[in-house]
Amino acid sequence: MVPGAHSRAELVIVGCSAEKTPTLTPLPALDLYDGGCVPHLRARVGHLPHQRSRVRFLSAEHGLVTADTHLRTYDRPLDPARAVELRPRVWAQLQPDLHSDHIPDALLVVAEPLYLVLLADLLADSHRPRIHWIADHADGWPQAAAILDAWGW
């Protein structure tokens, strides 16, 4: 690879779900969340280390977490005040993905509109990657799958 160049990379960001696997033992986020499009995403990329490493979750409790961040079951819905509170944390947590050797060329965001508040700094960044947004976390999987197909995922 040429110094300073980056490889083609994509990043998937999914809003957390109220449905979670009940557990006292922390589970990777991709295994903990069990609602919306997450079961489809898990079936598609859960066994593929590279793609799995490019999945993030927006959590009303934790901000931005990787697919392999171990979490316990929790119940914290996102509300407007919490979204505003988490926004700077999510922006800081997103920085390593935006300034790495695998800078995303494109992002797929599957999240309800309120979760976009968490990504407001990314959306306002003039150097942001191309963003595909699917607002319907529950029924938007066919559109998400089409984007992942185009990416070769």
Secondary structure, 3 states (H helix, E strand, C coil): CCCCCCCCCEEEEEECCCCECCCCCCEEHHHHECCCCHHHHHHHHCCCHHHHCCEEEEECCCEEEECCCEECCCCCCCCHHHHHHHHHHHHHHHHHHHCCCCCCCEEEEECCHHHHHHHHHHHHCCCCCEEEEECCCCCCHHHHHHHHHHHCC
